Structures are given as C-alpha cells and as structure tokens.
Amino acid sequence: LPDPDRCQVIEMPEFQRGNSLAYMNGAPALDPDAPSMYAISPPAKDWTAQRTQSLLEEYNRHMLQVLTIHEAYPGHYVQLEYSSRTPSFLRRVLQSGVMVEGWAVYTEQMMLDQGYGNGDLQLRLNQLKFYLRAVCNAILDHKLHAANMSDEEAIRLMVDGAFQSEEEARAKLIRAKQTSTQLSTYFVGRMAMVRLRDQVQRELGDKFSLGRYHEAVLSQGSVPVKYLLELVR
C-alpha cells in the first residue's frame, strides 16, 4: 500500500453534490506528492426524514465498507497512487476509465474472497448488491441513451430489479443522464479484469502470486485494458 498514506477523507463540497454519494480525487498527475481526497456527501440539510432514511438504508455500515474498498483501499486511491509513479509522462496524465473503474469494482469481491470481513454474510450480501448495481449501470446507460427507456422504467429497474432504495435510484437516474458511457465502464472494466487475472493464473499455474500479480497490473498506469495482458506478462 502507498507509503506515506496521503489519502484524506473529506465532506464533499456542496457544489459537487447531487451526482454521486462519494468520489476519489487522486493527486494531480504533475504533483504526485499532493494529497488525494476521498469525498463523501452527507444527506442534505433540507431533506425530509424519509429521504434521509432512504439514503442511509442504501449506504448502511456494510455498504460503506464496500464503497471504501472501491474508492480508496485498494481501489481508486491505491491504483491512482501507483499510476502517478509510472515513468511515462503520458501514462501519468491520461487515464482509461474502463481500467480505473474496472480495477475498483474487481477489488470489492477480491477483498472479501481474501478474507476481509471474516465471512460476514451481511457484508457479502451488500458486496453482491454493489456489483449488481454495476451491471444495472450498464443497462441504464444503454437503454436511456439508445433505447428510449423512460424515467419510470429506469426507476423500476433499479428499485425492483436491483433492490436499490428510492433515493439512490433517483440520484442515479440524474447521473445516468449527465454522464453517458461512464456508467458502462464499471461492468465492462470488471469483466476485463476478471478475464485478465484468469488468463495470467492459467499461464502461471502454481507459480501464480496474487500480490505480485496485482503489483504488475497497477505498475503499468491507467492504461487501456486491452494492453494489460502483454504488459503484465
């Protein structure tokens, strides 16, 4: 893990709220010693008690752990810290969203598979729900922008099909409209990461080391996933 640890947890500035509950602002590419900001948005002060409860039902204490795996350790914060150390100027400045989000989603299940949470089934259930959200994101992204999905159909897909709270679904609908193609990167990237690991693990057999593999992936920078197999080899 990065040493020294320069990740700061902050309350999300108000002007950046309304698109997602949390984000990771990595250190600037040309100032890698600067802090990274893990920002989390609290419920709005003018919300009704019902809206606040709906948000906190979605982001319960188990879901917040999965979210933090994704955003910080060993998700975005760790990956972007490694990326800022690459010798290539271009690799430090340019990023593949599929690689960045794919790594973060991949780490959610990987961490639990490696023992994080000591087999807590509530944690595993929320991890699976979080991944179901990634799948749902890709469906929303396509159907809203290319298949005439209505707002009501989108909300029904998220609430009834993916077990999301009403507040989470309504916020995601706004985000899906504002960020065409971005929501697809979670599912596409995670599947690419799983295939990459399976391929390398098959090739190395008993010589495969998960920690060494992860370092090999992260040390390349935020490159398009299609180049990672050759680079990791």
Secondary structure, DSSP 8 states (H G I E B T S, - for coil): --SS--EEEEE--GGGTTS-SEEEE---TT-TTS-EEEEE----TT--HHHHHHHHHHT-HHHHHHHHHHHTSSSHHHHHHHHTT-S-HHHHH---HHHHHHHHHHHHHHHHHTTTTTT-HHHHHHHHHHHHHHHHHHHHHHHHHHS---HHHHHHIIIIIH---HHHHHHHHHHHHHSTTGGGHHHHHHHHHHHHHHHHHHHHGGG--HHHHHHHHHTT-S--GGGHHHHH-
